[in-house]
Amino acid sequence: MNKATILVIDDQATVLRVMERMLSDDYVVLTADSGERGLDIAKHNIPDLILLDMVMPELSGIEVCQHLAGDPLTRKIPVIFVTSMDDRHNEETGFRAGAVDYISKPPSPGIVRARVKVHLMKTRQARFVEAVASGQW
């Protein structure tokens, strides 16, 4: 079975390195240091899941998530916000923008791995159900 691809979008190089180290044993990890770059990578590589910082210069994580949700190529990719903005208002804003989960910074390796695994499993199950329902299986 092929490794799932995770795209990490964060403007902090340290966070990108930490997340890559945390996940690279089990997944193919792509990184982007801006929202624009992340959107470009997502459209051309269609990752299985995106870990996205909420607060970034120029294009915020909320805006990136909204762009992803509005594009037929990327709308089904689950997005998990990884952010220091851990109050209820920002969490609610993230969910309204289309995120499936929320992880507070600094990210705990165990929590990141568990949530990534759960959402990848849910996505695979949904794709399987779609394939069976459409007669493609």
DRENPAKOL-709121 format. One line per field, with one value per residue: residue in one letter; x negated, y negated, z negated of N, C-alpha, C in turn; chain. Coordinates in Angstrom, 3 decimals, always signed. Layout:
N
romar	(A,...) $
n.u	(X,...) $
n.v	(Y,...) $
n.w	(Z,...) $
ca.u	(X,...) $
ca.v	(Y,...) $
ca.w	(Z,...) $
c.u	(X,...) $
c.v	(Y,...) $
c.w	(Z,...) $
vexfi	(A,...) $
//
This chain:
137
romar	(M,N,K,A,T,I,L,V,I,D,D,Q,A,T,V,L,R,V,M,E,R,M,L,S,D,D,Y,V,V,L,T,A,D,S,G,E,R,G,L,D,I,A,K,H,N,I,P,D,L,I,L,L,D,M,V,M,P,E,L,S,G,I,E,V,C,Q,H,L,A,G,D,P,L,T,R,K,I,P,V,I,F,V,T,S,M,D,D,R,H,N,E,E,T,G,F,R,A,G,A,V,D,Y,I,S,K,P,P,S,P,G,I,V,R,A,R,V,K,V,H,L,M,K,T,R,Q,A,R,F,V,E,A,V,A,S,G,Q,W) $
n.u	(-0.845,-0.563,-2.184,-0.372,+0.045,-0.898,-0.366,-2.001,-1.406,-2.849,-4.153,-6.428,-9.621,-10.712,-8.500,-7.651,-9.835,-9.733,-7.190,-7.560,-9.605,-8.188,-6.241,-7.312,-8.220,-6.002,-4.474,-4.374,-5.692,-4.931,-5.899,-5.023,-5.769,-4.060,-0.687,+0.126,-1.791,-1.176,+1.442,+0.867,-0.758,+1.106,+3.044,+1.599,+0.531,+2.411,+2.802,+3.399,+4.166,+4.176,+2.188,+2.509,+1.441,+3.089,+2.610,+0.969,-1.172,-0.013,+1.774,+4.095,+4.547,+7.265,+8.264,+6.879,+7.993,+10.654,+10.322,+9.431,+11.706,+13.484,+12.640,+13.032,+11.044,+9.719,+11.506,+12.295,+10.195,+9.150,+8.659,+6.628,+6.297,+3.349,+2.350,+1.560,+3.649,+5.826,+8.408,+11.994,+13.486,+11.742,+11.367,+13.971,+14.277,+12.384,+13.542,+15.892,+14.759,+14.097,+12.391,+11.540,+10.561,+8.597,+5.570,+3.614,+0.750,-2.250,-2.641,-1.818,-3.535,-2.228,+0.513,+0.741,+0.027,+2.075,+4.469,+4.058,+3.970,+6.597,+8.211,+7.291,+8.095,+10.895,+11.312,+10.466,+12.373,+14.718,+14.187,+14.151,+16.811,+18.082,+17.043,+18.138,+20.868,+21.085,+20.570,+17.966,+16.359) $
n.v	(+1.179,-2.235,-5.065,-7.582,-11.025,-13.958,-17.380,-20.080,-23.293,-26.178,-29.243,-29.280,-28.059,-26.327,-24.972,-23.602,-21.854,-20.371,-19.133,-17.661,-15.898,-14.563,-13.132,-11.875,-9.194,-7.603,-8.758,-10.454,-13.583,-16.812,-20.234,-23.679,-27.107,-29.231,-30.466,-30.788,-29.227,-26.779,-26.336,-26.051,-23.732,-21.916,-21.801,-20.709,-18.336,-17.005,-16.209,-13.778,-14.771,-17.883,-19.849,-22.830,-26.094,-28.648,-31.399,-33.363,-35.463,-37.591,-35.530,-34.136,-31.200,-30.621,-31.779,-30.218,-27.714,-28.203,-28.679,-26.129,-24.598,-25.635,-24.802,-22.388,-20.445,-20.238,-20.212,-17.987,-17.302,-16.669,-19.154,-20.100,-22.402,-23.701,-25.481,-28.393,-29.845,-29.261,-29.731,-29.561,-31.052,-31.325,-28.643,-27.874,-29.527,-28.368,-25.824,-26.602,-27.516,-25.202,-23.294,-20.076,-19.430,-20.489,-21.448,-22.437,-24.615,-24.385,-21.541,-18.284,-15.304,-12.746,-13.416,-14.719,-12.614,-10.752,-12.137,-12.693,-10.074,-9.164,-10.917,-10.358,-7.700,-8.007,-9.446,-7.609,-5.606,-6.987,-7.467,-4.840,-4.056,-5.855,-4.894,-2.308,-2.928,-4.231,-2.249,-1.738,-0.007) $
n.w	(+0.000,+0.808,-0.706,-2.411,-1.483,-3.083,-3.357,-4.719,-5.727,-6.667,-7.879,-9.389,-9.459,-11.354,-12.427,-10.152,-9.782,-12.192,-12.025,-9.692,-10.501,-12.480,-11.060,-8.792,-8.787,-8.418,-6.393,-3.190,-3.148,-2.272,-2.076,-2.597,-2.711,-2.690,-2.233,+0.449,+1.833,+0.705,+1.686,+4.403,+4.394,+3.345,+5.398,+7.492,+6.541,+5.010,+2.039,-0.600,-3.012,-4.783,-6.887,-8.449,-9.178,-10.978,-11.184,-9.050,-7.064,-4.390,-2.866,-4.841,-6.958,-7.180,-4.823,-2.958,-3.520,-2.784,-0.023,+0.750,+0.122,+1.949,+4.419,+6.906,+7.294,+4.860,+2.768,+1.246,-0.356,-3.586,-6.073,-8.706,-11.208,-12.611,-15.147,-17.160,-17.931,-20.031,-21.056,-21.545,-19.631,-17.398,-16.827,-16.113,-13.869,-12.186,-11.763,-10.440,-8.107,-6.868,-7.965,-9.417,-11.850,-14.723,-16.048,-18.743,-19.034,-20.944,-18.839,-19.923,-19.414,-19.636,-19.598,-17.114,-15.318,-15.939,-15.272,-12.559,-11.561,-12.187,-10.617,-8.053,-7.836,-7.984,-5.617,-3.676,-4.089,-3.362,-0.654,+0.280,-0.191,+1.564,+3.998,+4.095,+4.083,+6.524,+8.278,+9.001,+7.685) $
ca.u	(+0.000,-1.336,-2.084,+0.462,-0.703,-0.465,-0.912,-2.078,-1.522,-3.142,-5.165,-7.590,-10.466,-10.880,-7.293,-7.691,-10.822,-9.224,-6.085,-8.128,-10.271,-7.153,-5.366,-7.955,-8.388,-4.763,-3.803,-5.124,-5.389,-5.235,-5.810,-4.882,-6.001,-3.067,+0.626,+0.115,-2.583,-0.397,+2.532,+0.256,-1.151,+2.326,+3.692,+0.767,+0.147,+3.605,+2.440,+4.480,+4.545,+3.394,+2.008,+2.474,+1.363,+4.192,+2.125,-0.168,-1.096,+0.560,+2.960,+4.254,+4.994,+8.711,+8.436,+6.403,+9.006,+11.807,+9.946,+9.418,+13.093,+14.196,+12.050,+13.423,+9.872,+9.195,+12.544,+12.459,+8.998,+9.361,+7.726,+6.517,+5.545,+2.338,+2.200,+1.503,+4.929,+6.597,+9.651,+13.205,+13.881,+10.890,+11.663,+15.240,+13.990,+11.696,+14.505,+16.771,+14.001,+14.000,+11.464,+12.140,+10.010,+7.875,+4.497,+2.950,-0.709,-3.132,-1.975,-2.282,-3.679,-1.195,+1.806,+0.670,+0.089,+3.395,+5.495,+3.785,+4.385,+8.066,+8.819,+6.958,+8.977,+12.244,+11.307,+10.409,+13.677,+15.671,+13.881,+14.578,+18.281,+18.405,+16.715,+19.128,+22.157,+21.065,+20.302,+16.566,+15.637) $
ca.v	(+0.000,-3.465,-5.981,-8.759,-12.269,-15.027,-18.697,-20.958,-24.689,-27.028,-30.233,-29.111,-26.944,-25.386,-24.147,-22.710,-20.788,-19.531,-18.313,-16.708,-14.864,-13.846,-12.342,-11.327,-7.736,-6.936,-9.450,-11.358,-14.913,-17.976,-21.431,-24.978,-28.162,-30.304,-30.012,-30.709,-28.046,-25.620,-26.128,-25.557,-22.337,-21.114,-21.614,-19.904,-17.058,-16.463,-15.425,-13.069,-15.553,-19.117,-20.461,-24.229,-27.158,-29.580,-32.775,-33.521,-36.741,-37.642,-34.678,-33.439,-29.816,-30.630,-32.032,-29.020,-26.672,-28.568,-28.420,-24.670,-24.122,-26.118,-24.259,-20.989,-19.565,-20.124,-20.366,-16.797,-17.068,-17.125,-20.173,-20.227,-23.586,-23.559,-26.913,-28.902,-30.528,-28.163,-30.114,-29.005,-31.830,-30.943,-27.248,-27.890,-30.135,-27.342,-24.806,-27.208,-27.651,-23.898,-22.377,-18.907,-19.281,-21.627,-21.048,-23.609,-24.659,-23.511,-20.264,-17.067,-14.256,-11.720,-13.963,-14.937,-11.306,-10.140,-12.852,-12.448,-8.692,-9.091,-11.603,-9.601,-6.526,-8.469,-9.816,-6.362,-4.955,-7.753,-7.203,-3.473,-4.080,-6.532,-3.994,-1.220,-3.502,-4.605,-1.057,-1.700,+1.006) $
ca.w	(+0.000,+0.884,-1.828,-2.213,-1.368,-3.980,-3.044,-5.879,-5.305,-7.818,-7.524,-10.264,-9.016,-12.472,-12.495,-8.994,-10.065,-13.285,-11.513,-8.739,-11.298,-13.218,-10.199,-7.586,-8.825,-8.003,-5.305,-2.327,-3.682,-1.440,-2.896,-1.940,-3.692,-2.527,-1.780,+1.922,+2.217,+0.275,+2.649,+5.634,+4.169,+3.171,+6.700,+8.399,+5.935,+4.338,+0.852,-1.286,-4.184,-4.918,-8.195,-8.038,-10.187,-10.810,-11.083,-8.144,-6.345,-3.042,-2.746,-6.124,-6.900,-6.924,-3.394,-2.248,-3.709,-1.966,+1.375,+0.930,+0.083,+3.123,+5.648,+7.093,+7.192,+3.496,+1.739,+0.397,-1.165,-4.959,-6.561,-10.157,-11.607,-13.653,-15.407,-18.532,-18.157,-20.610,-21.725,-20.911,-18.460,-16.272,-16.513,-15.388,-12.562,-11.401,-11.340,-9.443,-6.858,-6.235,-8.629,-10.058,-13.193,-15.232,-16.953,-19.299,-19.080,-20.179,-18.574,-20.583,-18.393,-19.761,-19.166,-15.668,-14.633,-16.141,-14.504,-11.137,-11.279,-12.231,-9.477,-6.836,-7.825,-7.638,-4.203,-2.889,-4.197,-2.559,+0.763,+0.556,-0.113,+2.829,+5.111,+4.098,+4.468,+7.935,+9.071,+9.414,+6.893) $
c.u	(-0.891,-1.135,-1.169,-0.437,-0.066,-1.139,-0.850,-2.308,-1.684,-4.237,-6.421,-8.366,-10.642,-9.694,-7.278,-8.647,-10.318,-8.133,-6.606,-8.814,-9.252,-6.413,-6.067,-8.218,-7.176,-4.102,-4.800,-4.716,-5.871,-5.097,-5.687,-5.004,-5.085,-1.750,+0.684,-0.615,-1.826,+0.742,+1.998,-0.125,+0.091,+3.000,+2.906,+0.399,+1.297,+3.205,+3.664,+5.006,+3.646,+3.386,+1.698,+2.415,+2.473,+3.704,+0.848,-0.041,-0.509,+1.837,+3.083,+4.676,+6.480,+8.958,+7.983,+7.453,+10.244,+11.530,+9.980,+10.846,+13.878,+13.700,+12.424,+12.249,+9.471,+10.259,+12.705,+11.233,+9.272,+8.252,+7.794,+5.710,+4.576,+1.930,+2.113,+2.789,+5.932,+7.824,+10.848,+13.617,+13.054,+11.117,+12.950,+15.062,+13.315,+12.646,+15.461,+16.079,+13.812,+13.042,+12.220,+11.655,+9.106,+6.845,+3.795,+1.434,-1.136,-2.494,-2.627,-2.378,-2.582,+0.166,+1.817,+0.817,+1.471,+4.462,+5.298,+4.286,+5.910,+8.685,+8.460,+7.848,+10.395,+12.338,+11.284,+11.747,+14.714,+15.444,+14.322,+16.096,+18.727,+18.180,+17.735,+20.473,+22.209,+20.753,+18.871,+15.764,+16.041) $
c.v	(-1.243,-4.306,-7.143,-9.996,-13.339,-16.316,-19.539,-22.377,-25.550,-28.005,-30.141,-27.857,-25.899,-24.437,-23.151,-21.547,-19.827,-18.596,-17.267,-15.564,-13.966,-12.824,-11.558,-9.817,-7.010,-7.526,-10.170,-12.757,-15.979,-19.205,-22.679,-26.054,-29.375,-29.702,-29.844,-29.456,-26.771,-25.304,-25.543,-24.082,-21.450,-20.822,-20.699,-18.529,-16.337,-15.581,-14.743,-13.856,-16.781,-19.545,-21.932,-25.176,-28.155,-31.003,-32.807,-34.870,-36.545,-36.833,-33.859,-31.988,-29.697,-30.822,-30.827,-27.923,-26.960,-28.344,-26.917,-24.135,-24.535,-25.571,-22.784,-20.003,-19.287,-20.087,-19.156,-16.477,-17.548,-18.089,-20.204,-21.487,-23.223,-24.980,-27.252,-29.639,-29.516,-28.597,-29.604,-29.746,-31.408,-29.492,-27.160,-28.460,-29.129,-26.262,-25.352,-27.352,-26.308,-22.914,-21.218,-18.725,-20.460,-21.112,-22.310,-23.463,-24.902,-22.129,-19.100,-15.965,-13.193,-12.185,-14.168,-13.608,-10.671,-10.826,-12.681,-11.060,-8.567,-9.731,-10.939,-8.370,-6.910,-8.808,-8.579,-5.627,-5.666,-7.514,-5.798,-3.414,-4.742,-5.613,-2.866,-1.767,-3.853,-3.422,-0.937,-0.636,+2.371) $
c.w	(+0.000,-0.363,-1.456,-2.162,-2.251,-3.519,-4.305,-5.359,-6.555,-7.416,-8.390,-9.867,-10.110,-12.563,-11.336,-9.248,-11.132,-12.778,-10.525,-9.486,-12.002,-12.349,-9.088,-7.623,-8.243,-6.765,-4.397,-2.791,-2.704,-2.326,-2.030,-3.009,-3.522,-2.046,-0.273,+2.396,+1.852,+1.236,+3.949,+5.499,+4.065,+4.507,+7.625,+7.845,+5.229,+3.140,+0.242,-2.485,-4.235,-6.377,-7.920,-9.223,-9.920,-10.549,-10.241,-7.461,-4.947,-2.931,-4.036,-5.914,-6.619,-5.434,-2.562,-2.328,-2.855,-0.478,+1.671,+1.008,+1.329,+4.448,+5.792,+6.967,+5.753,+2.401,+0.812,-0.452,-2.589,-5.385,-8.086,-10.448,-12.725,-13.989,-16.886,-18.894,-18.720,-21.410,-20.916,-19.643,-17.239,-15.858,-15.694,-13.980,-11.641,-10.902,-10.280,-8.094,-6.156,-6.873,-9.282,-11.493,-13.491,-16.223,-17.433,-19.228,-20.517,-20.024,-19.313,-19.531,-18.446,-19.274,-17.657,-14.938,-14.754,-15.296,-13.004,-10.760,-11.221,-10.988,-8.147,-6.715,-7.426,-6.151,-3.321,-2.927,-3.341,-1.071,+1.164,+0.721,+1.180,+4.015,+5.219,+4.589,+5.947,+8.861,+9.553,+8.659,+7.316) $
vexfi	(A,A,A,A,A,A,A,A,A,A,A,A,A,A,A,A,A,A,A,A,A,A,A,A,A,A,A,A,A,A,A,A,A,A,A,A,A,A,A,A,A,A,A,A,A,A,A,A,A,A,A,A,A,A,A,A,A,A,A,A,A,A,A,A,A,A,A,A,A,A,A,A,A,A,A,A,A,A,A,A,A,A,A,A,A,A,A,A,A,A,A,A,A,A,A,A,A,A,A,A,A,A,A,A,A,A,A,A,A,A,A,A,A,A,A,A,A,A,A,A,A,A,A,A,A,A,A,A,A,A,A,A,A,A,A,A,A) $
//
